[in-house]
Amino acid sequence: MEKEALEQKLAHLKADYVRIQGDMDKLEYVRGRVSAAEEQLIRLEAEIAEVNRQLDHLSE
């Protein structure tokens, strides 16, 4: 992928992360089940790390 596409993907992943984190906060407030949201956050963290790694590789 080219740099611009990776940066767009990273922006979308970060937006999803923030949205899910907000949803998780709401679920915790009403004592809902947060395990699914936690799993999504873990998955997104891994994807964000991978995209950052690819961006670093392009910069070299």
PDB file with one MODEL, atoms N, CA, C and O in Angstrom:
MODEL        1
ATOM      1  N   MET A   1       0.830  -1.187   0.000  1.00  0.00           N
ATOM      2  CA  MET A   1       0.000   0.000   0.000  1.00  0.00           C
ATOM      3  C   MET A   1       0.870   1.245   0.000  1.00  0.00           C
ATOM      4  O   MET A   1       1.975   1.263   0.543  1.00  0.00           O
ATOM      5  N   GLU A   2       0.348   2.261  -0.614  1.00  0.00           N
ATOM      6  CA  GLU A   2       1.111   3.500  -0.590  1.00  0.00           C
ATOM      7  C   GLU A   2       0.835   4.264   0.699  1.00  0.00           C
ATOM      8  O   GLU A   2      -0.106   3.967   1.435  1.00  0.00           O
ATOM      9  N   LYS A   3       1.668   5.238   0.943  1.00  0.00           N
ATOM     10  CA  LYS A   3       1.637   5.961   2.208  1.00  0.00           C
ATOM     11  C   LYS A   3       0.276   6.609   2.477  1.00  0.00           C
ATOM     12  O   LYS A   3      -0.238   6.520   3.592  1.00  0.00           O
ATOM     13  N   GLU A   4      -0.300   7.249   1.485  1.00  0.00           N
ATOM     14  CA  GLU A   4      -1.582   7.937   1.667  1.00  0.00           C
ATOM     15  C   GLU A   4      -2.688   6.959   2.056  1.00  0.00           C
ATOM     16  O   GLU A   4      -3.502   7.256   2.929  1.00  0.00           O
ATOM     17  N   ALA A   5      -2.717   5.804   1.415  1.00  0.00           N
ATOM     18  CA  ALA A   5      -3.725   4.792   1.724  1.00  0.00           C
ATOM     19  C   ALA A   5      -3.546   4.275   3.155  1.00  0.00           C
ATOM     20  O   ALA A   5      -4.525   4.064   3.872  1.00  0.00           O
ATOM     21  N   LEU A   6      -2.292   4.072   3.562  1.00  0.00           N
ATOM     22  CA  LEU A   6      -2.024   3.616   4.921  1.00  0.00           C
ATOM     23  C   LEU A   6      -2.436   4.664   5.950  1.00  0.00           C
ATOM     24  O   LEU A   6      -2.980   4.331   7.003  1.00  0.00           O
ATOM     25  N   GLU A   7      -2.176   5.926   5.640  1.00  0.00           N
ATOM     26  CA  GLU A   7      -2.555   6.995   6.563  1.00  0.00           C
ATOM     27  C   GLU A   7      -4.077   7.094   6.690  1.00  0.00           C
ATOM     28  O   GLU A   7      -4.592   7.337   7.781  1.00  0.00           O
ATOM     29  N   GLN A   8      -4.797   6.907   5.581  1.00  0.00           N
ATOM     30  CA  GLN A   8      -6.265   6.909   5.633  1.00  0.00           C
ATOM     31  C   GLN A   8      -6.772   5.732   6.459  1.00  0.00           C
ATOM     32  O   GLN A   8      -7.682   5.880   7.273  1.00  0.00           O
ATOM     33  N   LYS A   9      -6.179   4.572   6.243  1.00  0.00           N
ATOM     34  CA  LYS A   9      -6.579   3.389   7.002  1.00  0.00           C
ATOM     35  C   LYS A   9      -6.322   3.610   8.486  1.00  0.00           C
ATOM     36  O   LYS A   9      -7.147   3.243   9.323  1.00  0.00           O
ATOM     37  N   LEU A  10      -5.183   4.206   8.815  1.00  0.00           N
ATOM     38  CA  LEU A  10      -4.841   4.481  10.208  1.00  0.00           C
ATOM     39  C   LEU A  10      -5.858   5.445  10.833  1.00  0.00           C
ATOM     40  O   LEU A  10      -6.272   5.251  11.976  1.00  0.00           O
ATOM     41  N   ALA A  11      -6.255   6.468  10.099  1.00  0.00           N
ATOM     42  CA  ALA A  11      -7.239   7.422  10.604  1.00  0.00           C
ATOM     43  C   ALA A  11      -8.576   6.732  10.883  1.00  0.00           C
ATOM     44  O   ALA A  11      -9.211   7.003  11.902  1.00  0.00           O
ATOM     45  N   HIS A  12      -9.005   5.840   9.982  1.00  0.00           N
ATOM     46  CA  HIS A  12     -10.255   5.106  10.186  1.00  0.00           C
ATOM     47  C   HIS A  12     -10.158   4.178  11.396  1.00  0.00           C
ATOM     48  O   HIS A  12     -11.092   4.089  12.193  1.00  0.00           O
ATOM     49  N   LEU A  13      -9.036   3.495  11.527  1.00  0.00           N
ATOM     50  CA  LEU A  13      -8.853   2.589  12.660  1.00  0.00           C
ATOM     51  C   LEU A  13      -8.887   3.346  13.987  1.00  0.00           C
ATOM     52  O   LEU A  13      -9.493   2.896  14.960  1.00  0.00           O
ATOM     53  N   LYS A  14      -8.224   4.508  14.007  1.00  0.00           N
ATOM     54  CA  LYS A  14      -8.220   5.309  15.226  1.00  0.00           C
ATOM     55  C   LYS A  14      -9.616   5.819  15.559  1.00  0.00           C
ATOM     56  O   LYS A  14     -10.003   5.851  16.727  1.00  0.00           O
ATOM     57  N   ALA A  15     -10.373   6.217  14.540  1.00  0.00           N
ATOM     58  CA  ALA A  15     -11.745   6.684  14.767  1.00  0.00           C
ATOM     59  C   ALA A  15     -12.607   5.546  15.315  1.00  0.00           C
ATOM     60  O   ALA A  15     -13.398   5.753  16.235  1.00  0.00           O
ATOM     61  N   ASP A  16     -12.455   4.352  14.754  1.00  0.00           N
ATOM     62  CA  ASP A  16     -13.190   3.188  15.256  1.00  0.00           C
ATOM     63  C   ASP A  16     -12.811   2.898  16.701  1.00  0.00           C
ATOM     64  O   ASP A  16     -13.667   2.570  17.523  1.00  0.00           O
ATOM     65  N   TYR A  17     -11.527   3.022  17.005  1.00  0.00           N
ATOM     66  CA  TYR A  17     -11.043   2.750  18.359  1.00  0.00           C
ATOM     67  C   TYR A  17     -11.704   3.701  19.358  1.00  0.00           C
ATOM     68  O   TYR A  17     -12.175   3.277  20.413  1.00  0.00           O
ATOM     69  N   VAL A  18     -11.732   4.981  19.017  1.00  0.00           N
ATOM     70  CA  VAL A  18     -12.329   5.984  19.903  1.00  0.00           C
ATOM     71  C   VAL A  18     -13.822   5.719  20.071  1.00  0.00           C
ATOM     72  O   VAL A  18     -14.353   5.820  21.177  1.00  0.00           O
ATOM     73  N   ARG A  19     -14.502   5.379  18.968  1.00  0.00           N
ATOM     74  CA  ARG A  19     -15.942   5.103  19.027  1.00  0.00           C
ATOM     75  C   ARG A  19     -16.226   3.899  19.923  1.00  0.00           C
ATOM     76  O   ARG A  19     -17.124   3.953  20.764  1.00  0.00           O
ATOM     77  N   ILE A  20     -15.482   2.834  19.753  1.00  0.00           N
ATOM     78  CA  ILE A  20     -15.702   1.626  20.543  1.00  0.00           C
ATOM     79  C   ILE A  20     -15.362   1.876  22.003  1.00  0.00           C
ATOM     80  O   ILE A  20     -16.035   1.367  22.899  1.00  0.00           O
ATOM     81  N   GLN A  21     -14.324   2.657  22.241  1.00  0.00           N
ATOM     82  CA  GLN A  21     -13.971   2.985  23.619  1.00  0.00           C
ATOM     83  C   GLN A  21     -15.110   3.749  24.296  1.00  0.00           C
ATOM     84  O   GLN A  21     -15.417   3.507  25.463  1.00  0.00           O
ATOM     85  N   GLY A  22     -15.733   4.668  23.564  1.00  0.00           N
ATOM     86  CA  GLY A  22     -16.881   5.399  24.092  1.00  0.00           C
ATOM     87  C   GLY A  22     -18.052   4.480  24.363  1.00  0.00           C
ATOM     88  O   GLY A  22     -18.727   4.599  25.386  1.00  0.00           O
ATOM     89  N   ASP A  23     -18.291   3.553  23.431  1.00  0.00           N
ATOM     90  CA  ASP A  23     -19.367   2.572  23.624  1.00  0.00           C
ATOM     91  C   ASP A  23     -19.097   1.726  24.864  1.00  0.00           C
ATOM     92  O   ASP A  23     -20.011   1.424  25.632  1.00  0.00           O
ATOM     93  N   MET A  24     -17.846   1.351  25.050  1.00  0.00           N
ATOM     94  CA  MET A  24     -17.481   0.525  26.196  1.00  0.00           C
ATOM     95  C   MET A  24     -17.704   1.297  27.505  1.00  0.00           C
ATOM     96  O   MET A  24     -18.168   0.735  28.496  1.00  0.00           O
ATOM     97  N   ASP A  25     -17.370   2.576  27.492  1.00  0.00           N
ATOM     98  CA  ASP A  25     -17.609   3.397  28.678  1.00  0.00           C
ATOM     99  C   ASP A  25     -19.092   3.439  29.022  1.00  0.00           C
ATOM    100  O   ASP A  25     -19.464   3.365  30.193  1.00  0.00           O
ATOM    101  N   LYS A  26     -19.933   3.556  28.008  1.00  0.00           N
ATOM    102  CA  LYS A  26     -21.387   3.570  28.230  1.00  0.00           C
ATOM    103  C   LYS A  26     -21.862   2.226  28.770  1.00  0.00           C
ATOM    104  O   LYS A  26     -22.697   2.169  29.673  1.00  0.00           O
ATOM    105  N   LEU A  27     -21.320   1.144  28.208  1.00  0.00           N
ATOM    106  CA  LEU A  27     -21.705  -0.189  28.686  1.00  0.00           C
ATOM    107  C   LEU A  27     -21.300  -0.392  30.139  1.00  0.00           C
ATOM    108  O   LEU A  27     -22.051  -0.970  30.925  1.00  0.00           O
ATOM    109  N   GLU A  28     -20.114   0.085  30.492  1.00  0.00           N
ATOM    110  CA  GLU A  28     -19.671  -0.038  31.883  1.00  0.00           C
ATOM    111  C   GLU A  28     -20.587   0.749  32.813  1.00  0.00           C
ATOM    112  O   GLU A  28     -20.883   0.310  33.924  1.00  0.00           O
ATOM    113  N   TYR A  29     -21.031   1.912  32.353  1.00  0.00           N
ATOM    114  CA  TYR A  29     -21.893   2.772  33.171  1.00  0.00           C
ATOM    115  C   TYR A  29     -23.222   2.077  33.482  1.00  0.00           C
ATOM    116  O   TYR A  29     -23.743   2.188  34.592  1.00  0.00           O
ATOM    117  N   VAL A  30     -23.760   1.364  32.498  1.00  0.00           N
ATOM    118  CA  VAL A  30     -25.040   0.675  32.712  1.00  0.00           C
ATOM    119  C   VAL A  30     -24.835  -0.791  33.101  1.00  0.00           C
ATOM    120  O   VAL A  30     -25.772  -1.589  33.106  1.00  0.00           O
ATOM    121  N   ARG A  31     -23.592  -1.118  33.424  1.00  0.00           N
ATOM    122  CA  ARG A  31     -23.219  -2.477  33.843  1.00  0.00           C
ATOM    123  C   ARG A  31     -23.522  -3.533  32.785  1.00  0.00           C
ATOM    124  O   ARG A  31     -23.997  -4.630  33.077  1.00  0.00           O
ATOM    125  N   GLY A  32     -23.225  -3.155  31.547  1.00  0.00           N
ATOM    126  CA  GLY A  32     -23.399  -4.088  30.435  1.00  0.00           C
ATOM    127  C   GLY A  32     -22.167  -4.951  30.252  1.00  0.00           C
ATOM    128  O   GLY A  32     -21.168  -4.799  30.955  1.00  0.00           O
ATOM    129  N   ARG A  33     -22.255  -5.852  29.300  1.00  0.00           N
ATOM    130  CA  ARG A  33     -21.142  -6.753  29.011  1.00  0.00           C
ATOM    131  C   ARG A  33     -20.132  -6.042  28.113  1.00  0.00           C
ATOM    132  O   ARG A  33     -20.466  -5.638  26.999  1.00  0.00           O
ATOM    133  N   VAL A  34     -18.918  -5.890  28.587  1.00  0.00           N
ATOM    134  CA  VAL A  34     -17.900  -5.149  27.843  1.00  0.00           C
ATOM    135  C   VAL A  34     -16.865  -6.049  27.172  1.00  0.00           C
ATOM    136  O   VAL A  34     -15.960  -5.548  26.504  1.00  0.00           O
ATOM    137  N   SER A  35     -16.978  -7.345  27.333  1.00  0.00           N
ATOM    138  CA  SER A  35     -15.950  -8.241  26.806  1.00  0.00           C
ATOM    139  C   SER A  35     -15.844  -8.173  25.282  1.00  0.00           C
ATOM    140  O   SER A  35     -14.740  -8.239  24.741  1.00  0.00           O
ATOM    141  N   ALA A  36     -16.974  -8.042  24.582  1.00  0.00           N
ATOM    142  CA  ALA A  36     -16.917  -7.957  23.122  1.00  0.00           C
ATOM    143  C   ALA A  36     -16.213  -6.667  22.697  1.00  0.00           C
ATOM    144  O   ALA A  36     -15.417  -6.672  21.758  1.00  0.00           O
ATOM    145  N   ALA A  37     -16.504  -5.572  23.384  1.00  0.00           N
ATOM    146  CA  ALA A  37     -15.855  -4.294  23.064  1.00  0.00           C
ATOM    147  C   ALA A  37     -14.361  -4.375  23.357  1.00  0.00           C
ATOM    148  O   ALA A  37     -13.550  -3.849  22.596  1.00  0.00           O
ATOM    149  N   GLU A  38     -13.995  -5.028  24.451  1.00  0.00           N
ATOM    150  CA  GLU A  38     -12.580  -5.188  24.782  1.00  0.00           C
ATOM    151  C   GLU A  38     -11.853  -5.971  23.698  1.00  0.00           C
ATOM    152  O   GLU A  38     -10.731  -5.628  23.325  1.00  0.00           O
ATOM    153  N   GLU A  39     -12.490  -7.021  23.193  1.00  0.00           N
ATOM    154  CA  GLU A  39     -11.881  -7.829  22.132  1.00  0.00           C
ATOM    155  C   GLU A  39     -11.681  -6.995  20.873  1.00  0.00           C
ATOM    156  O   GLU A  39     -10.655  -7.107  20.203  1.00  0.00           O
ATOM    157  N   GLN A  40     -12.675  -6.152  20.553  1.00  0.00           N
ATOM    158  CA  GLN A  40     -12.548  -5.289  19.376  1.00  0.00           C
ATOM    159  C   GLN A  40     -11.403  -4.295  19.553  1.00  0.00           C
ATOM    160  O   GLN A  40     -10.658  -4.026  18.611  1.00  0.00           O
ATOM    161  N   LEU A  41     -11.266  -3.753  20.755  1.00  0.00           N
ATOM    162  CA  LEU A  41     -10.177  -2.804  21.015  1.00  0.00           C
ATOM    163  C   LEU A  41      -8.818  -3.481  20.862  1.00  0.00           C
ATOM    164  O   LEU A  41      -7.890  -2.898  20.302  1.00  0.00           O
ATOM    165  N   ILE A  42      -8.704  -4.695  21.354  1.00  0.00           N
ATOM    166  CA  ILE A  42      -7.447  -5.438  21.232  1.00  0.00           C
ATOM    167  C   ILE A  42      -7.115  -5.690  19.764  1.00  0.00           C
ATOM    168  O   ILE A  42      -5.966  -5.552  19.347  1.00  0.00           O
ATOM    169  N   ARG A  43      -8.135  -6.061  18.984  1.00  0.00           N
ATOM    170  CA  ARG A  43      -7.943  -6.296  17.546  1.00  0.00           C
ATOM    171  C   ARG A  43      -7.515  -5.010  16.845  1.00  0.00           C
ATOM    172  O   ARG A  43      -6.600  -5.016  16.022  1.00  0.00           O
ATOM    173  N   LEU A  44      -8.187  -3.905  17.179  1.00  0.00           N
ATOM    174  CA  LEU A  44      -7.846  -2.627  16.566  1.00  0.00           C
ATOM    175  C   LEU A  44      -6.440  -2.177  16.943  1.00  0.00           C
ATOM    176  O   LEU A  44      -5.719  -1.630  16.109  1.00  0.00           O
ATOM    177  N   GLU A  45      -6.045  -2.406  18.197  1.00  0.00           N
ATOM    178  CA  GLU A  45      -4.689  -2.052  18.622  1.00  0.00           C
ATOM    179  C   GLU A  45      -3.656  -2.784  17.770  1.00  0.00           C
ATOM    180  O   GLU A  45      -2.648  -2.202  17.369  1.00  0.00           O
ATOM    181  N   ALA A  46      -3.909  -4.050  17.499  1.00  0.00           N
ATOM    182  CA  ALA A  46      -2.984  -4.834  16.679  1.00  0.00           C
ATOM    183  C   ALA A  46      -2.944  -4.299  15.246  1.00  0.00           C
ATOM    184  O   ALA A  46      -1.872  -4.198  14.649  1.00  0.00           O
ATOM    185  N   GLU A  47      -4.107  -3.957  14.698  1.00  0.00           N
ATOM    186  CA  GLU A  47      -4.153  -3.416  13.339  1.00  0.00           C
ATOM    187  C   GLU A  47      -3.449  -2.063  13.261  1.00  0.00           C
ATOM    188  O   GLU A  47      -2.713  -1.796  12.312  1.00  0.00           O
ATOM    189  N   ILE A  48      -3.675  -1.215  14.259  1.00  0.00           N
ATOM    190  CA  ILE A  48      -3.024   0.098  14.294  1.00  0.00           C
ATOM    191  C   ILE A  48      -1.509  -0.077  14.359  1.00  0.00           C
ATOM    192  O   ILE A  48      -0.774   0.626  13.665  1.00  0.00           O
ATOM    193  N   ALA A  49      -1.045  -0.996  15.177  1.00  0.00           N
ATOM    194  CA  ALA A  49       0.390  -1.255  15.288  1.00  0.00           C
ATOM    195  C   ALA A  49       0.958  -1.735  13.954  1.00  0.00           C
ATOM    196  O   ALA A  49       2.056  -1.336  13.566  1.00  0.00           O
ATOM    197  N   GLU A  50       0.220  -2.583  13.260  1.00  0.00           N
ATOM    198  CA  GLU A  50       0.689  -3.097  11.975  1.00  0.00           C
ATOM    199  C   GLU A  50       0.772  -1.981  10.935  1.00  0.00           C
ATOM    200  O   GLU A  50       1.749  -1.902  10.191  1.00  0.00           O
ATOM    201  N   VAL A  51      -0.234  -1.129  10.878  1.00  0.00           N
ATOM    202  CA  VAL A  51      -0.213  -0.024   9.922  1.00  0.00           C
ATOM    203  C   VAL A  51       0.930   0.935  10.250  1.00  0.00           C
ATOM    204  O   VAL A  51       1.617   1.417   9.349  1.00  0.00           O
ATOM    205  N   ASN A  52       1.131   1.209  11.526  1.00  0.00           N
ATOM    206  CA  ASN A  52       2.260   2.059  11.922  1.00  0.00           C
ATOM    207  C   ASN A  52       3.593   1.438  11.522  1.00  0.00           C
ATOM    208  O   ASN A  52       4.509   2.140  11.093  1.00  0.00           O
ATOM    209  N   ARG A  53       3.697   0.121  11.663  1.00  0.00           N
ATOM    210  CA  ARG A  53       4.925  -0.575  11.259  1.00  0.00           C
ATOM    211  C   ARG A  53       5.140  -0.418   9.747  1.00  0.00           C
ATOM    212  O   ARG A  53       6.255  -0.166   9.291  1.00  0.00           O
ATOM    213  N   GLN A  54       4.060  -0.572   8.988  1.00  0.00           N
ATOM    214  CA  GLN A  54       4.173  -0.424   7.527  1.00  0.00           C
ATOM    215  C   GLN A  54       4.564   1.001   7.141  1.00  0.00           C
ATOM    216  O   GLN A  54       5.366   1.203   6.230  1.00  0.00           O
ATOM    217  N   LEU A  55       3.997   1.986   7.837  1.00  0.00           N
ATOM    218  CA  LEU A  55       4.365   3.374   7.571  1.00  0.00           C
ATOM    219  C   LEU A  55       5.834   3.636   7.901  1.00  0.00           C
ATOM    220  O   LEU A  55       6.528   4.335   7.162  1.00  0.00           O
ATOM    221  N   ASP A  56       6.296   3.075   9.005  1.00  0.00           N
ATOM    222  CA  ASP A  56       7.708   3.219   9.361  1.00  0.00           C
ATOM    223  C   ASP A  56       8.610   2.590   8.299  1.00  0.00           C
ATOM    224  O   ASP A  56       9.663   3.131   7.963  1.00  0.00           O
ATOM    225  N   HIS A  57       8.185   1.452   7.782  1.00  0.00           N
ATOM    226  CA  HIS A  57       8.965   0.761   6.759  1.00  0.00           C
ATOM    227  C   HIS A  57       9.047   1.598   5.488  1.00  0.00           C
ATOM    228  O   HIS A  57      10.087   1.626   4.830  1.00  0.00           O
ATOM    229  N   LEU A  58       7.954   2.283   5.137  1.00  0.00           N
ATOM    230  CA  LEU A  58       7.965   3.146   3.954  1.00  0.00           C
ATOM    231  C   LEU A  58       8.888   4.344   4.121  1.00  0.00           C
ATOM    232  O   LEU A  58       9.482   4.829   3.157  1.00  0.00           O
ATOM    233  N   SER A  59       8.998   4.812   5.357  1.00  0.00           N
ATOM    234  CA  SER A  59       9.826   5.996   5.619  1.00  0.00           C
ATOM    235  C   SER A  59      11.316   5.696   5.520  1.00  0.00           C
ATOM    236  O   SER A  59      12.126   6.606   5.343  1.00  0.00           O
ATOM    237  N   GLU A  60      11.673   4.439   5.633  1.00  0.00           N
ATOM    238  CA  GLU A  60      13.093   4.069   5.599  1.00  0.00           C
ATOM    239  C   GLU A  60      13.674   4.138   4.221  1.00  0.00           C
ATOM    240  O   GLU A  60      14.857   3.855   4.035  1.00  0.00           O
TER     241      GLU A  60
ENDMDL
END
